[in-house]
Amino acid sequence: MNILHVAHSYYPCLAAGGVVNASYQIGCKQVQNGNEVYVYTTDSCKERLKFDKTNYNVDINGIKVNYFKNLSNTIKTKTLVDTPITAAHYIRKDISNHDIIHIHEHRQTLAILTCHYARKNNIPYIVQAHGSVLPFFQKEKLKEIYDKFWGFNTLHNANKVFALTEIEKQQYIKMGVSPEKIEIVPLGINLEEYSKLPPKGEFRKKHNIQEEDTLLIFIGRLHKIKGLDLLIEAFDELIKTNKNYNIKLAIIGPDDGFLPEIQKLLKKKGLNKQIIITGPLYKQEKQEALTDCDMFIMPSQYESFTTSGLEAMACEKPLILTKNNHIHNWVNQKCGLSCDYDKISLKNSIQELIENEQLAKQYGVEGRKLVEEKYNWNVIDKQIINIYNSIIK
């Protein structure tokens, strides 16, 4: 099968978020299973990606990637509007070579162009919004304008639409997408990468964290939506009411505009020694952090999915998620705890896991089982390919 993926940013720009990693992992698995995989994307990243060739055609692990050069990387990083030079001309000539098209996030210029030429050439396409259609994200004016002129048409004309969760499926229906078109397809991780974990102690050694310290970690973008101010407030409350605790918190991830606020809050609370900000960590370094931590916390105001949570589960770590996470049903009595978006509720959940090591260990074991059964790319790619085949037939 000849498969085309469309994403406004792509590997190696992992700092752009989970969509980049998801689209790349899906492509890798599809190549391994004997498919021809192509990608339309742009050279946009925090710093513009650079390539030797003028046309930016690159082979990445068997995936043939076309990085269209953006007219302005600044416009792309600040407004998320991609401006790919020469894309229309190239897509018009190339589109008929593909059997099916998989669009990751539909609010992008590449998606508009690809959908236009796909319809003209009767090439089926799928839209996977990766949570961006959910109500919290609909409030931005630019997205409202986009949907009015292009977004709704892109969704309604798709052969299938992928939702990460049942909640996202219901949002698609509210937007007028036929329920028959919607498939629930979660994200996953590559379990092979978690078959042999780093030795314990490496992350703690690098950051001067003692073996007896309880280590909490957050992994994600440093954005106001992620609830990091709530986590810091809950952490502060925890150490004030439990002075016998030896506890550290590591905040891991790229800044997305909220780092100055975090630094102000840490200074105000006097927590610079107990809370560590590492910046983004990838691959081996991220696994070192997950191996050494005692629990993973995602305190978001709103969250459609968390692949970092899956990675923690693969390392047999218990989770704490706020109920604003649409996947908090993973954790209830299964692989961790869910709590209200409230500092006392979050503090109490952390305290419960600290004081019940056996329960925390049990949650970790159950989390690993859940990833093996449902949330890994081997399982998910089979589901995706079956959907592709049902459309092409």
Backbone torsions as a table, in degrees:
resi	resn	phi	psi	omega
1	MET	NA	138.8	177.7
2	ASN	-100.1	111.3	-171.8
3	ILE	-113.9	132.3	175.6
4	LEU	-113.0	124.6	172.6
5	HIS	-103.5	144.6	-179.9
6	VAL	-127.5	121.9	-179.8
7	ALA	-147.7	140.0	-175.4
8	HIS	-70.3	-24.1	172.6
9	SER	-135.2	154.8	-174.9
10	TYR	-149.6	167.6	176.3
11	TYR	-50.1	134.4	15.3
12	PRO	-94.4	18.6	-177.0
13	CYS	-81.7	65.2	-177.6
14	LEU	-66.9	-22.0	179.3
15	ALA	-66.0	-15.7	-179.4
16	ALA	-74.7	-8.1	174.4
17	GLY	117.0	-176.9	-172.9
18	GLY	-65.6	-25.7	-179.6
19	VAL	-62.2	-39.4	-180.0
20	VAL	-61.7	-49.1	-178.8
21	ASN	-65.1	-41.0	-178.7
22	ALA	-63.4	-49.0	-178.4
23	SER	-63.7	-36.3	178.3
24	TYR	-68.3	-45.5	-178.6
25	GLN	-64.8	-40.0	177.1
26	ILE	-61.0	-45.6	179.3
27	GLY	-61.0	-43.7	179.5
28	CYS	-59.9	-44.8	-178.7
29	LYS	-66.0	-37.2	179.7
30	GLN	-68.8	-35.8	174.3
31	VAL	-64.6	-45.3	179.4
32	GLN	-57.8	-31.3	-178.2
33	ASN	-91.5	14.7	170.0
34	GLY	91.3	12.0	178.4
35	ASN	-92.4	155.2	170.3
36	GLU	-89.5	124.1	-173.9
37	VAL	-123.2	129.7	179.5
38	TYR	-125.2	156.6	-179.9
39	VAL	-137.7	133.2	164.1
40	TYR	-100.2	128.1	176.9
41	THR	-153.4	-169.5	177.7
42	THR	-125.8	170.3	-180.0
43	ASP	-85.9	12.1	-175.6
44	SER	-73.3	138.9	171.6
45	CYS	-160.7	-174.9	177.3
46	LYS	-55.9	-42.1	167.2
47	GLU	-119.0	132.9	-174.4
48	ARG	-51.9	132.6	176.9
49	LEU	-67.4	146.4	-178.0
50	LYS	-123.0	139.2	-179.5
51	PHE	-134.3	160.2	-178.6
52	ASP	-74.2	-39.0	-174.2
53	LYS	-85.7	147.1	-179.6
54	THR	-63.2	-39.7	-176.4
55	ASN	-88.0	-1.5	172.1
56	TYR	59.0	36.8	173.4
57	ASN	-90.2	121.0	-172.8
58	VAL	-134.2	141.2	173.8
59	ASP	-98.6	119.9	178.6
60	ILE	-119.9	104.1	179.7
61	ASN	52.2	40.6	178.3
62	GLY	88.9	-8.7	176.1
63	ILE	-89.4	125.3	-178.5
64	LYS	-92.1	108.5	-170.6
65	VAL	-108.6	129.3	174.1
66	ASN	-106.5	107.4	178.5
67	TYR	-91.3	98.0	176.4
68	PHE	-70.4	137.3	-179.3
69	LYS	-75.7	128.3	177.1
70	ASN	-76.2	140.0	174.4
71	LEU	-60.2	-39.5	179.7
72	SER	-142.3	114.9	175.8
73	ASN	-70.0	-30.2	179.7
74	THR	-64.3	-46.1	178.0
75	ILE	-59.7	-42.6	-177.6
76	LYS	-64.3	-46.8	-176.0
77	THR	-71.9	-29.1	-177.4
78	LYS	-89.8	-33.6	-175.8
79	THR	-116.2	-8.5	-175.5
80	LEU	67.3	11.8	176.7
81	VAL	-89.9	116.1	179.8
82	ASP	-86.4	145.1	-177.7
83	THR	-129.0	68.2	-173.1
84	PRO	-75.2	118.1	179.0
85	ILE	-71.4	139.9	175.4
86	THR	68.2	2.4	-174.9
87	ALA	-62.5	-45.2	-175.6
88	ALA	-59.4	-45.8	-178.8
89	HIS	-62.2	-44.3	-177.6
90	TYR	-67.6	-46.4	-176.8
91	ILE	-62.7	-41.8	-180.0
92	ARG	-56.9	-38.9	-178.2
93	LYS	-81.8	-30.6	-170.1
94	ASP	-94.9	-24.7	-165.7
95	ILE	-57.2	-34.4	-175.8
96	SER	-72.2	-7.8	179.2
97	ASN	-78.1	-8.8	-171.7
98	HIS	-108.7	146.6	179.7
99	ASP	-82.9	-35.0	-177.1
100	ILE	-154.3	152.4	-177.0
101	ILE	-123.3	134.8	-179.3
102	HIS	-119.9	109.5	-175.9
103	ILE	-98.4	124.6	179.0
104	HIS	-102.6	111.3	-172.6
105	GLU	66.0	117.2	-170.5
106	HIS	-92.6	-11.9	-178.8
107	ARG	-88.5	73.6	-179.0
108	GLN	-156.7	151.9	-178.6
109	THR	-60.8	-41.7	179.0
110	LEU	-60.0	-37.0	178.7
111	ALA	-66.0	-43.7	178.6
112	ILE	-58.0	-50.5	-178.0
113	LEU	-63.4	-45.1	-177.8
114	THR	-64.1	-43.8	179.7
115	CYS	-63.8	-39.6	179.3
116	HIS	-58.9	-49.8	-177.1
117	TYR	-77.9	-25.7	175.2
118	ALA	-64.1	-45.4	179.4
119	ARG	-65.0	-39.4	179.6
120	LYS	-63.4	-30.6	-177.0
121	ASN	-106.4	10.1	178.6
122	ASN	56.5	39.4	175.1
123	ILE	-96.4	123.3	-179.0
124	PRO	-67.7	146.5	177.2
125	TYR	-139.1	153.3	179.0
126	ILE	-117.3	142.1	174.4
127	VAL	-112.6	130.5	173.3
128	GLN	-125.2	105.6	-172.6
129	ALA	-80.9	-11.1	178.5
130	HIS	55.1	39.7	175.5
131	GLY	87.8	-6.8	-173.6
132	SER	-73.0	-8.7	178.1
133	VAL	-90.4	-6.0	-176.2
134	LEU	-66.9	152.9	-170.0
135	PRO	-51.6	-39.9	-178.6
136	PHE	-57.7	-37.8	-176.1
137	PHE	-87.0	-9.3	-178.9
138	GLN	-80.2	-11.0	-172.1
139	LYS	-76.4	-15.2	-177.4
140	GLU	-74.5	130.5	-173.1
141	LYS	-59.8	-40.5	-178.4
142	LEU	-60.7	-37.3	179.4
143	LYS	-70.2	-36.0	177.4
144	GLU	-62.4	-43.1	178.9
145	ILE	-64.3	-45.0	-179.8
146	TYR	-58.8	-48.0	-177.2
147	ASP	-62.0	-38.5	-179.4
148	LYS	-60.3	-42.3	-174.8
149	PHE	-91.0	-35.4	-173.7
150	TRP	-133.5	-38.6	-168.3
151	GLY	-60.1	-47.5	-178.7
152	PHE	-63.6	-40.8	178.3
153	ASN	-62.8	-41.2	179.0
154	THR	-59.8	-44.1	179.6
155	LEU	-68.8	-47.3	-174.0
156	HIS	-68.1	-28.6	-179.4
157	ASN	-88.2	-5.6	-179.9
158	ALA	-67.8	147.2	176.3
159	ASN	-72.4	-36.2	174.7
160	LYS	-144.2	154.5	175.3
161	VAL	-127.5	129.7	-179.3
162	PHE	-96.4	127.6	173.7
163	ALA	-109.2	141.5	179.1
164	LEU	-74.8	-33.1	-175.8
165	THR	-142.2	170.5	176.1
166	GLU	-62.3	-35.1	179.2
167	ILE	-63.7	-41.9	177.9
168	GLU	-67.3	-35.8	176.5
169	LYS	-58.8	-45.1	179.9
170	GLN	-63.8	-33.9	177.3
171	GLN	-67.2	-40.7	175.6
172	TYR	-58.4	-42.8	-179.6
173	ILE	-62.6	-41.0	176.5
174	LYS	-61.4	-28.8	-180.0
175	MET	-85.9	4.5	174.2
176	GLY	94.4	7.9	178.1
177	VAL	-79.3	134.5	179.9
178	SER	-63.5	131.3	-179.7
179	PRO	-55.7	-31.3	-179.2
180	GLU	-65.2	-22.5	-179.2
181	LYS	-83.8	-13.7	-169.1
182	ILE	-95.5	129.5	175.3
183	GLU	-120.1	134.8	174.9
184	ILE	-85.5	112.3	-179.0
185	VAL	-128.5	105.8	-178.2
186	PRO	-74.8	173.6	170.5
187	LEU	-89.9	170.2	-179.2
188	GLY	-149.4	-169.8	174.6
189	ILE	-133.6	165.5	177.3
190	ASN	-88.6	102.3	-174.6
191	LEU	-63.7	-27.0	179.1
192	GLU	-58.6	-31.4	-179.6
193	GLU	-71.3	-13.0	-177.8
194	TYR	-115.0	20.0	178.9
195	SER	-79.3	-29.0	177.4
196	LYS	-135.2	105.8	-176.0
197	LEU	-88.7	157.3	178.1
198	PRO	-61.8	157.2	176.0
199	PRO	-64.1	148.6	-179.8
200	LYS	-66.0	146.8	172.6
201	GLY	104.4	-13.5	-175.6
202	GLU	-66.2	-47.9	-179.6
203	PHE	-65.5	-43.2	-179.6
204	ARG	-61.9	-40.9	-179.9
205	LYS	-62.5	-43.6	-178.2
206	LYS	-64.3	-30.7	-173.2
207	HIS	-114.6	16.7	174.4
208	ASN	56.3	45.0	176.8
209	ILE	-105.0	126.9	-175.3
210	GLN	-74.7	154.1	-178.9
211	GLU	-59.9	-34.8	-177.9
212	GLU	-81.6	-9.1	178.9
213	ASP	-71.4	139.6	170.0
214	THR	-80.5	125.9	-175.5
215	LEU	-112.7	118.5	173.6
216	LEU	-99.8	144.8	174.4
217	ILE	-134.5	147.9	168.2
218	PHE	-118.1	135.7	173.8
219	ILE	-129.6	122.2	179.1
220	GLY	165.6	-178.8	177.4
221	ARG	-68.3	143.1	176.9
222	LEU	-85.8	82.2	-176.2
223	HIS	-128.1	152.0	-177.2
224	LYS	-59.4	-28.9	-178.5
225	ILE	-66.8	-20.4	-173.4
226	LYS	-79.1	-7.0	174.5
227	GLY	73.6	26.9	-178.2
228	LEU	-68.8	-30.1	174.9
229	ASP	-64.7	-39.6	176.2
230	LEU	-63.1	-42.7	-179.8
231	LEU	-62.1	-42.2	178.9
232	ILE	-65.5	-41.5	177.5
233	GLU	-62.3	-42.6	179.4
234	ALA	-66.1	-40.4	178.1
235	PHE	-62.0	-43.9	178.8
236	ASP	-61.1	-43.4	178.8
237	GLU	-63.8	-38.9	-178.4
238	LEU	-63.0	-47.2	-176.8
239	ILE	-75.4	-24.1	176.3
240	LYS	-70.5	-36.6	-176.1
241	THR	-94.5	-6.5	179.4
242	ASN	-137.6	74.1	-172.6
243	LYS	-67.9	-13.6	178.6
244	ASN	-85.0	-6.4	-178.8
245	TYR	-75.3	134.1	166.1
246	ASN	-102.4	104.3	-168.2
247	ILE	-140.5	139.3	178.1
248	LYS	-131.0	153.1	176.4
249	LEU	-126.6	128.6	175.0
250	ALA	-109.2	124.0	176.2
251	ILE	-103.5	115.7	-171.0
252	ILE	-120.5	126.7	175.9
253	GLY	150.6	165.8	179.5
254	PRO	-76.0	147.2	177.1
255	ASP	-69.3	134.0	174.4
256	ASP	-126.8	43.5	173.9
257	GLY	97.7	-5.2	-173.8
258	PHE	-109.6	-3.5	-177.2
259	LEU	-58.4	-44.3	178.8
260	PRO	-57.5	-38.5	178.3
261	GLU	-65.9	-40.0	178.0
262	ILE	-62.6	-45.9	-178.9
263	GLN	-62.9	-39.1	176.7
264	LYS	-61.9	-43.7	-178.1
265	LEU	-67.4	-40.0	178.0
266	LEU	-62.9	-41.1	178.9
267	LYS	-65.4	-43.6	-179.7
268	LYS	-61.7	-39.5	-177.0
269	LYS	-88.0	-10.5	-177.9
270	GLY	68.7	41.3	-174.0
271	LEU	-112.8	15.6	-176.0
272	ASN	-62.9	-25.6	178.9
273	LYS	-83.5	-30.8	-177.5
274	GLN	-87.9	-24.0	-177.5
275	ILE	-116.2	125.6	-175.5
276	ILE	-110.1	132.4	173.6
277	ILE	-109.6	115.4	-172.2
278	THR	-95.9	-18.3	-165.9
279	GLY	82.3	-174.6	-177.8
280	PRO	-72.4	141.2	173.6
281	LEU	-126.5	140.2	-178.2
282	TYR	-130.1	155.7	172.5
283	LYS	49.5	-117.5	-174.1
284	GLN	-56.5	-45.0	-177.3
285	GLU	-66.6	-38.1	176.7
286	LYS	-65.4	-41.1	178.8
287	GLN	-65.0	-34.7	175.7
288	GLU	-60.8	-41.7	178.9
289	ALA	-65.1	-44.6	-179.4
290	LEU	-66.6	-36.9	178.2
291	THR	-63.3	-37.9	-174.0
292	ASP	-88.3	-14.5	-175.3
293	CYS	-80.4	164.1	177.2
294	ASP	-102.3	-23.5	176.2
295	MET	-161.1	155.4	179.3
296	PHE	-111.3	133.4	-177.0
297	ILE	-124.4	129.7	174.1
298	MET	-125.7	96.1	-171.1
299	PRO	-96.3	35.6	-168.6
300	SER	-62.6	149.1	168.6
301	GLN	-66.9	-33.5	-176.9
302	TYR	-158.8	131.4	-177.1
303	GLU	-151.3	125.5	179.8
304	SER	-84.5	-29.9	-177.8
305	PHE	-166.7	161.9	174.4
306	THR	-143.1	104.5	176.7
307	THR	-71.0	-27.6	175.6
308	SER	-62.7	-35.4	175.2
309	GLY	-63.0	-39.8	176.6
310	LEU	-62.3	-40.9	179.4
311	GLU	-63.5	-39.1	176.2
312	ALA	-64.0	-41.3	178.2
313	MET	-62.6	-39.3	178.2
314	ALA	-62.4	-26.5	177.4
315	CYS	-93.3	11.5	177.9
316	GLU	60.9	43.3	176.7
317	LYS	-107.6	139.1	177.2
318	PRO	-71.9	151.0	-179.4
319	LEU	-108.0	151.3	163.7
320	ILE	-127.8	119.7	-179.8
321	LEU	-125.1	142.5	170.8
322	THR	-71.8	155.5	-178.7
323	LYS	-70.1	-7.9	173.8
324	ASN	-73.6	-14.8	173.0
325	ASN	-74.5	128.6	-178.8
326	HIS	-72.8	-7.2	178.4
327	ILE	-110.5	20.5	-179.0
328	HIS	-65.6	-16.3	176.8
329	ASN	-67.9	-16.5	172.0
330	TRP	-56.0	-40.5	-161.8
331	VAL	-90.8	-31.4	-174.0
332	ASN	-54.5	107.7	178.9
333	GLN	58.7	20.2	-179.5
334	LYS	-122.3	-65.1	-176.3
335	CYS	-135.1	26.5	177.5
336	GLY	157.4	-156.9	-177.7
337	LEU	-126.0	148.4	170.1
338	SER	-114.4	149.5	-176.6
339	CYS	-140.9	165.3	175.4
340	ASP	-70.0	160.1	175.6
341	TYR	-79.7	78.7	-172.1
342	ASP	-158.6	137.5	-172.8
343	LYS	-65.4	-34.4	-179.3
344	ILE	-71.5	-42.5	178.2
345	SER	-62.0	-42.7	178.5
346	LEU	-66.4	-43.8	178.4
347	LYS	-58.5	-43.7	-178.9
348	ASN	-64.7	-36.4	178.9
349	SER	-67.4	-43.6	177.0
350	ILE	-60.1	-45.1	-179.0
351	GLN	-62.4	-39.0	179.9
352	GLU	-60.7	-42.2	-179.7
353	LEU	-73.7	-34.3	177.3
354	ILE	-62.9	-40.9	-173.7
355	GLU	-87.6	-5.3	179.2
356	ASN	-132.0	79.5	-176.0
357	GLU	-62.7	-35.9	-178.9
358	GLN	-65.9	-40.8	177.0
359	LEU	-64.0	-44.4	178.8
360	ALA	-59.2	-42.3	179.2
361	LYS	-64.8	-41.0	179.1
362	GLN	-62.5	-43.8	177.2
363	TYR	-59.3	-40.4	179.1
364	GLY	-61.8	-43.6	179.2
365	VAL	-63.6	-43.9	179.9
366	GLU	-65.9	-35.7	178.0
367	GLY	-62.7	-43.7	177.8
368	ARG	-60.2	-43.5	178.4
369	LYS	-59.2	-42.7	-177.5
370	LEU	-64.3	-40.8	177.5
371	VAL	-63.7	-43.7	-179.4
372	GLU	-63.0	-36.8	-176.0
373	GLU	-81.3	-34.3	-166.3
374	LYS	-133.4	-35.9	-168.2
375	TYR	-111.4	48.0	173.3
376	ASN	-129.9	156.1	-170.3
377	TRP	-66.9	-25.2	176.9
378	ASN	-60.8	-45.1	179.7
379	VAL	-71.1	-45.5	-173.1
380	ILE	-70.5	-37.5	180.0
381	ASP	-64.1	-36.1	176.3
382	LYS	-60.3	-42.2	178.3
383	GLN	-62.9	-45.2	-178.6
384	ILE	-63.3	-46.1	-179.1
385	ILE	-63.0	-39.0	177.0
386	ASN	-61.4	-38.5	178.0
387	ILE	-68.4	-43.3	176.1
388	TYR	-54.0	-49.3	-176.8
389	ASN	-62.3	-37.1	180.0
390	SER	-66.0	-29.2	179.8
391	ILE	-79.5	-45.3	-176.3
392	ILE	-64.6	-36.7	179.0
393	LYS	-65.3	NA	NA
